[in-house]
Amino acid sequence: MKKFGLLGKNISYTLSPKLHDYIFKFLNMLGTYVVYDLFQVKNEELEIKNILKKLKTGELQGLNVTIPYKEKIINYLDEMDFISKKIGAVNTVEYKNGKLKGYNTDYIGIIETLKKLKLNLTGKNCYILGSGGSAKSVIEALKNYSCNIKIVSREKNKIFDFEKKIEILNYEDLKKIEKEYFLINTTPIELNQSIKIKFENIFDLKYNLNKENKKYENGLYMLVVQGVSSQEIWQEKKIDCVGLVYDELKNRNIEEGKNE
C-alpha cells in the first residue's frame, strides 16, 4: 500500500484528497491501493513527530503541509531545497537517503497562476493580504516581476522578517487607497466588497469561485499545480496532467454547486 497525506488544522473542507485521487487515476495507481489521508493536528509537537516518524518507517510515502504548520514544520526537518529555504516555508516533505527534506511547491503553483493571469505587473503596486507562509511564497514569486510589493497585516507592528523594501500596511491603511491594480489574498478570510472594488485584478488563494469579476482568479489552479508538483517529487518523475486534473476538479465543483 502507498500512502500520502496532508498535515494541517481544521482541514476537513480541503479538496486535496480528490485532487490526488485524480493524479493517481492519471498514473494508473488506483488499482494498487493508494490513499491520501488528512492528518488534523491537535497535540502539536507529539502528533507532528509521530506523523514524520511514519515517513521514516515507510508507512507514509509523502506528506503535504498546510496552515498553520508551513513554517513550524521546518524545526523537524533535516534539510530543505533552495526555494523553500529562501522562502522560509515548506508544504511538501519526503524522506530520502535517511533525511527528512522539505520543499515549497506552493511557489510553483503561484508562478504558474501568475502566468495564467497574463497581467502586466511592471511598476504596479501589488498588495498581499496576510503575512504567513503562503504570503512568503507569494512574495518570492512576485520578485520575478518589477512590481512594488506591499503586505497588509493585522499585526503590522509585529512583522520584522520581511525585506526593508517591502512596505508593511495595516487594514486601516488599506481603507485609504482608492483604486489599485492587483491584490493577492493569502488569508482564510473572505474578501468583502469594500476591498474588492478597490482592485482591478484579484488572486485569492482560496479555491471557492467568485463570479463577480471576470479578472478574479481563485486558488484552484494553484492547488492543482502544487499537488502535481508534490507528486513529481515523491514519484521522482515528470507528471503532465495539470490541465486534465484542473478541468476535472473545476467541473466537479460546478456539479456540486461549490462555485457560488
C-alpha positions as a LaTeX table, in Angstrom:
\begin{tabular}{lrrr}
\hline
Residue & $x$ (\AA) & $y$ (\AA) & $z$ (\AA) \\
\hline
Met1 & 0.00 & 0.00 & 0.00 \\
Lys2 & 1.19 & 3.51 & $-0.82$ \\
Lys3 & 0.03 & 6.25 & 1.49 \\
Phe4 & 0.28 & 10.04 & 1.28 \\
Gly5 & $-1.37$ & 12.79 & 3.32 \\
Leu6 & $-1.92$ & 16.39 & 4.37 \\
Leu7 & $-0.91$ & 17.80 & 7.75 \\
Gly8 & $-2.91$ & 20.76 & 8.99 \\
Lys9 & $-5.59$ & 22.14 & 11.27 \\
Asn10 & $-9.34$ & 22.34 & 10.53 \\
Ile11 & $-8.81$ & 20.87 & 7.05 \\
Ser12 & $-11.94$ & 18.75 & 6.61 \\
Tyr13 & $-13.00$ & 21.14 & 3.81 \\
Thr14 & $-9.94$ & 20.50 & 1.63 \\
Leu15 & $-10.09$ & 19.24 & $-1.95$ \\
Ser16 & $-6.63$ & 17.66 & $-1.63$ \\
Pro17 & $-7.83$ & 14.02 & $-1.38$ \\
Lys18 & $-9.92$ & 14.45 & $-4.56$ \\
Leu19 & $-7.02$ & 16.21 & $-6.26$ \\
His20 & $-4.58$ & 13.42 & $-5.53$ \\
Asp21 & $-7.12$ & 10.75 & $-6.45$ \\
Tyr22 & $-7.28$ & 12.32 & $-9.93$ \\
Ile23 & $-3.47$ & 12.30 & $-10.13$ \\
Phe24 & $-3.39$ & 8.64 & $-9.02$ \\
Lys25 & $-6.01$ & 7.88 & $-11.69$ \\
Phe26 & $-3.82$ & 9.55 & $-14.33$ \\
Leu27 & $-0.85$ & 7.48 & $-13.13$ \\
Asn28 & $-2.91$ & 4.26 & $-13.16$ \\
Met29 & $-2.13$ & 3.81 & $-9.46$ \\
Leu30 & $-5.65$ & 3.44 & $-8.07$ \\
Gly31 & $-5.66$ & $-0.32$ & $-8.55$ \\
Thr32 & $-2.51$ & $-0.66$ & $-6.43$ \\
Tyr33 & $-4.34$ & 0.58 & $-3.30$ \\
Val34 & $-3.06$ & 4.08 & $-2.81$ \\
Val35 & $-4.62$ & 6.56 & $-0.37$ \\
Tyr36 & $-4.33$ & 10.23 & 0.54 \\
Asp37 & $-5.26$ & 10.91 & 4.17 \\
Leu38 & $-5.84$ & 14.01 & 6.28 \\
Phe39 & $-3.85$ & 14.46 & 9.49 \\
Gln40 & $-5.61$ & 17.04 & 11.65 \\
Val41 & $-3.26$ & 18.09 & 14.43 \\
Lys42 & $-4.40$ & 18.84 & 17.99 \\
Asn43 & $-1.43$ & 17.98 & 20.21 \\
Glu44 & 1.06 & 19.78 & 18.01 \\
Glu45 & 4.57 & 18.60 & 18.84 \\
Leu46 & 3.69 & 14.99 & 19.65 \\
Glu47 & 1.48 & 14.45 & 16.59 \\
Ile48 & 3.86 & 16.11 & 14.13 \\
Lys49 & 6.71 & 13.91 & 15.37 \\
Asn50 & 4.54 & 10.79 & 15.06 \\
Ile51 & 3.48 & 11.65 & 11.51 \\
Leu52 & 7.06 & 12.32 & 10.44 \\
Lys53 & 8.05 & 9.01 & 12.03 \\
Lys54 & 5.64 & 7.33 & 9.59 \\
Leu55 & 7.63 & 8.84 & 6.74 \\
Lys56 & 10.84 & 7.43 & 8.18 \\
Thr57 & 9.38 & 3.93 & 8.63 \\
Gly58 & 7.84 & 3.87 & 5.14 \\
Glu59 & 4.24 & 3.89 & 6.36 \\
Leu60 & 3.92 & 7.23 & 4.56 \\
Gln61 & 5.46 & 7.93 & 1.14 \\
Gly62 & 4.86 & 11.68 & 1.11 \\
Leu63 & 3.43 & 14.49 & 3.22 \\
Asn64 & 1.89 & 17.85 & 2.33 \\
Val65 & 1.70 & 20.62 & 4.94 \\
Thr66 & $-0.83$ & 23.44 & 5.18 \\
Ile67 & $-1.92$ & 26.22 & 7.58 \\
Pro68 & $-0.70$ & 26.77 & 10.27 \\
Tyr69 & 2.34 & 24.47 & 10.01 \\
Lys70 & 4.21 & 25.54 & 6.86 \\
Glu71 & 6.78 & 27.40 & 8.95 \\
Lys72 & 6.67 & 25.28 & 12.13 \\
Ile73 & 7.41 & 22.05 & 10.24 \\
Ile74 & 10.90 & 23.38 & 9.41 \\
Asn75 & 12.01 & 22.72 & 13.01 \\
Tyr76 & 11.55 & 18.98 & 12.44 \\
Leu77 & 13.36 & 18.67 & 9.09 \\
Asp78 & 16.94 & 17.68 & 8.28 \\
Glu79 & 17.22 & 19.78 & 5.12 \\
Met80 & 15.29 & 21.97 & 2.66 \\
Asp81 & 15.59 & 22.67 & $-1.03$ \\
Phe82 & 16.83 & 26.07 & $-2.22$ \\
Ile83 & 13.47 & 27.77 & $-2.76$ \\
Ser84 & 11.83 & 26.60 & 0.49 \\
Lys85 & 14.91 & 27.74 & 2.42 \\
Lys86 & 14.74 & 31.13 & 0.71 \\
Ile87 & 11.01 & 31.49 & 1.44 \\
Gly88 & 11.12 & 30.08 & 4.96 \\
Ala89 & 8.07 & 27.86 & 4.48 \\
Val90 & 7.51 & 24.22 & 3.48 \\
Asn91 & 4.41 & 22.49 & 2.10 \\
Thr92 & 5.89 & 19.19 & 0.89 \\
Val93 & 8.05 & 16.68 & 2.77 \\
Glu94 & 9.76 & 13.47 & 1.71 \\
Tyr95 & 12.08 & 11.03 & 3.43 \\
Lys96 & 15.03 & 10.11 & 1.26 \\
Asn97 & 18.59 & 8.93 & 1.88 \\
Gly98 & 17.93 & 8.90 & 5.60 \\
Lys99 & 16.80 & 12.53 & 5.77 \\
Leu100 & 13.52 & 14.44 & 6.04 \\
Lys101 & 13.60 & 17.06 & 3.28 \\
Gly102 & 11.24 & 19.98 & 2.76 \\
Tyr103 & 10.09 & 21.64 & $-0.46$ \\
Asn104 & 7.79 & 24.50 & $-1.39$ \\
Thr105 & 5.55 & 23.61 & $-4.35$ \\
Asp106 & 3.17 & 26.48 & $-3.45$ \\
Tyr107 & 5.76 & 28.71 & $-5.08$ \\
Ile108 & 5.44 & 26.79 & $-8.36$ \\
Gly109 & 1.64 & 26.97 & $-8.13$ \\
Ile110 & 1.74 & 30.74 & $-7.65$ \\
Ile111 & 4.22 & 31.24 & $-10.51$ \\
Glu112 & 2.04 & 29.20 & $-12.90$ \\
Thr113 & $-1.13$ & 31.04 & $-11.82$ \\
Leu114 & 0.53 & 34.41 & $-12.45$ \\
Lys115 & 1.47 & 33.17 & $-15.93$ \\
Lys116 & $-2.13$ & 32.10 & $-16.46$ \\
Leu117 & $-3.39$ & 35.57 & $-15.48$ \\
Lys118 & $-1.10$ & 37.29 & $-18.02$ \\
Leu119 & $-1.04$ & 40.54 & $-16.07$ \\
Asn120 & 1.42 & 43.33 & $-16.69$ \\
Leu121 & 2.79 & 43.89 & $-13.19$ \\
Thr122 & 5.76 & 46.09 & $-14.17$ \\
Gly123 & 5.78 & 49.17 & $-11.98$ \\
Lys124 & 2.42 & 48.26 & $-10.41$ \\
Asn125 & 1.54 & 48.11 & $-6.72$ \\
Cys126 & 0.85 & 44.50 & $-5.71$ \\
Tyr127 & $-0.92$ & 44.13 & $-2.36$ \\
Ile128 & $-0.72$ & 40.90 & $-0.36$ \\
Leu129 & $-3.21$ & 40.23 & 2.43 \\
Gly130 & $-1.58$ & 38.18 & 5.19 \\
Ser131 & 1.97 & 37.57 & 6.38 \\
Gly132 & 2.24 & 33.80 & 6.93 \\
Gly133 & 3.92 & 31.01 & 4.97 \\
Ser134 & 1.71 & 31.42 & 1.90 \\
Ala135 & 2.41 & 35.16 & 1.81 \\
Lys136 & 6.13 & 34.45 & 1.82 \\
Ser137 & 5.70 & 32.17 & $-1.21$ \\
Val138 & 3.76 & 34.92 & $-3.00$ \\
Ile139 & 6.47 & 37.48 & $-2.22$ \\
Glu140 & 9.17 & 35.22 & $-3.66$ \\
Ala141 & 7.08 & 34.68 & $-6.81$ \\
Leu142 & 6.43 & 38.41 & $-7.26$ \\
Lys143 & 10.18 & 39.08 & $-7.15$ \\
Asn144 & 10.21 & 37.76 & $-10.73$ \\
Tyr145 & 8.28 & 40.89 & $-11.71$ \\
Ser146 & 9.29 & 44.54 & $-11.44$ \\
Cys147 & 6.42 & 45.44 & $-9.13$ \\
Asn148 & 6.04 & 47.17 & $-5.77$ \\
Ile149 & 5.18 & 44.62 & $-3.09$ \\
Lys150 & 3.01 & 45.75 & $-0.19$ \\
Ile151 & 1.93 & 43.49 & 2.69 \\
Val152 & $-1.31$ & 44.15 & 4.55 \\
Ser153 & $-1.42$ & 42.55 & 8.01 \\
Arg154 & $-3.47$ & 42.93 & 11.17 \\
Glu155 & $-0.19$ & 42.64 & 13.08 \\
Lys156 & 1.73 & 45.34 & 11.24 \\
Asn157 & 3.92 & 46.20 & 14.22 \\
Lys158 & 4.88 & 42.55 & 14.85 \\
Ile159 & 6.35 & 41.87 & 11.40 \\
Phe160 & 10.12 & 42.05 & 11.29 \\
Asp161 & 11.26 & 39.28 & 8.93 \\
Phe162 & 10.49 & 40.89 & 5.57 \\
Glu163 & 12.90 & 42.89 & 3.45 \\
Lys164 & 13.04 & 46.62 & 4.08 \\
Lys165 & 11.94 & 47.46 & 0.53 \\
Ile166 & 8.61 & 45.72 & 1.14 \\
Glu167 & 6.07 & 48.12 & 2.60 \\
Ile168 & 4.02 & 46.86 & 5.56 \\
Leu169 & 0.47 & 48.20 & 5.94 \\
Asn170 & $-2.49$ & 47.50 & 8.20 \\
Tyr171 & $-6.17$ & 47.33 & 7.28 \\
Glu172 & $-6.73$ & 50.98 & 8.18 \\
Asp173 & $-4.11$ & 51.87 & 5.56 \\
Leu174 & $-5.93$ & 49.63 & 3.09 \\
Lys175 & $-9.18$ & 51.53 & 3.61 \\
Lys176 & $-7.47$ & 54.75 & 2.46 \\
Ile177 & $-6.47$ & 53.55 & $-1.00$ \\
Glu178 & $-8.83$ & 54.23 & $-3.88$ \\
Lys179 & $-8.01$ & 52.15 & $-6.97$ \\
Glu180 & $-5.11$ & 49.73 & $-7.41$ \\
Tyr181 & $-4.10$ & 47.08 & $-9.95$ \\
Phe182 & $-3.57$ & 43.79 & $-8.12$ \\
Leu183 & $-4.45$ & 42.10 & $-4.82$ \\
Ile184 & $-3.47$ & 38.62 & $-3.63$ \\
Asn185 & $-5.34$ & 37.22 & $-0.63$ \\
Thr186 & $-3.35$ & 34.63 & 1.34 \\
Thr187 & $-5.66$ & 34.64 & 4.38 \\
Pro188 & $-8.60$ & 32.29 & 5.06 \\
Ile189 & $-10.87$ & 35.33 & 5.36 \\
Glu190 & $-13.49$ & 36.07 & 2.70 \\
Leu191 & $-12.89$ & 39.39 & 0.94 \\
Asn192 & $-15.65$ & 41.90 & 1.48 \\
Gln193 & $-16.99$ & 44.10 & $-1.28$ \\
Ser194 & $-15.37$ & 47.24 & 0.13 \\
Ile195 & $-11.96$ & 45.65 & $-0.53$ \\
Lys196 & $-12.83$ & 44.01 & $-3.85$ \\
Ile197 & $-13.92$ & 47.23 & $-5.54$ \\
Lys198 & $-10.51$ & 48.81 & $-4.89$ \\
Phe199 & $-8.67$ & 46.38 & $-7.19$ \\
Glu200 & $-8.77$ & 45.72 & $-10.93$ \\
Asn201 & $-7.44$ & 42.17 & $-10.52$ \\
Ile202 & $-7.66$ & 39.73 & $-7.62$ \\
Phe203 & $-5.97$ & 36.39 & $-6.98$ \\
Asp204 & $-7.46$ & 34.65 & $-3.94$ \\
Leu205 & $-5.56$ & 31.56 & $-2.77$ \\
Lys206 & $-8.81$ & 30.04 & $-1.50$ \\
Tyr207 & $-10.47$ & 27.94 & $-4.20$ \\
Asn208 & $-14.10$ & 28.90 & $-3.82$ \\
Leu209 & $-15.01$ & 30.60 & $-7.10$ \\
Asn210 & $-16.32$ & 34.13 & $-7.41$ \\
Lys211 & $-18.20$ & 35.30 & $-10.49$ \\
Glu212 & $-18.43$ & 38.99 & $-9.65$ \\
Asn213 & $-15.27$ & 39.95 & $-11.50$ \\
Lys214 & $-14.02$ & 38.38 & $-14.72$ \\
Lys215 & $-10.48$ & 39.12 & $-13.56$ \\
Tyr216 & $-10.95$ & 37.31 & $-10.25$ \\
Glu217 & $-8.79$ & 34.16 & $-10.04$ \\
Asn218 & $-9.24$ & 31.68 & $-7.23$ \\
Gly219 & $-6.65$ & 29.22 & $-5.91$ \\
Leu220 & $-7.88$ & 26.08 & $-7.67$ \\
Tyr221 & $-5.25$ & 26.18 & $-10.42$ \\
Met222 & $-2.54$ & 26.83 & $-7.83$ \\
Leu223 & $-3.83$ & 23.90 & $-5.76$ \\
Val224 & $-3.58$ & 21.57 & $-8.75$ \\
Val225 & $-0.09$ & 22.73 & $-9.77$ \\
Gln226 & 1.34 & 22.40 & $-6.25$ \\
Gly227 & $-0.29$ & 18.96 & $-5.85$ \\
Val228 & 1.09 & 17.63 & $-9.13$ \\
Ser229 & 4.50 & 19.13 & $-8.29$ \\
Ser230 & 4.45 & 17.34 & $-4.91$ \\
Gln231 & 3.69 & 14.02 & $-6.60$ \\
Glu232 & 6.53 & 14.65 & $-9.06$ \\
Ile233 & 8.88 & 14.86 & $-6.06$ \\
Trp234 & 7.52 & 11.69 & $-4.46$ \\
Gln235 & 7.22 & 9.69 & $-7.70$ \\
Glu236 & 10.57 & 11.03 & $-8.99$ \\
Lys237 & 9.24 & 11.73 & $-12.49$ \\
Lys238 & 7.51 & 14.39 & $-14.58$ \\
Ile239 & 3.70 & 14.17 & $-14.44$ \\
Asp240 & 1.95 & 16.04 & $-17.24$ \\
Cys241 & $-1.64$ & 16.21 & $-16.02$ \\
Val242 & $-2.23$ & 19.72 & $-14.62$ \\
Gly243 & $-4.78$ & 20.68 & $-17.31$ \\
Leu244 & $-6.70$ & 17.41 & $-17.06$ \\
Val245 & $-6.87$ & 17.43 & $-13.26$ \\
Tyr246 & $-7.80$ & 21.13 & $-13.16$ \\
Asp247 & $-10.71$ & 20.55 & $-15.55$ \\
Glu248 & $-11.87$ & 17.51 & $-13.54$ \\
Leu249 & $-11.87$ & 19.41 & $-10.25$ \\
Lys250 & $-13.43$ & 22.52 & $-11.74$ \\
Asn251 & $-16.25$ & 20.52 & $-13.35$ \\
Arg252 & $-16.84$ & 18.56 & $-10.16$ \\
Asn253 & $-17.13$ & 21.77 & $-8.16$ \\
Ile254 & $-19.68$ & 23.12 & $-10.63$ \\
Glu255 & $-21.72$ & 19.91 & $-10.41$ \\
Glu256 & $-21.66$ & 20.05 & $-6.60$ \\
Gly257 & $-22.62$ & 23.73 & $-6.57$ \\
Lys258 & $-19.36$ & 24.88 & $-4.97$ \\
Asn259 & $-18.75$ & 27.74 & $-7.37$ \\
Glu260 & $-21.35$ & 30.02 & $-5.90$ \\
\hline
\end{tabular}
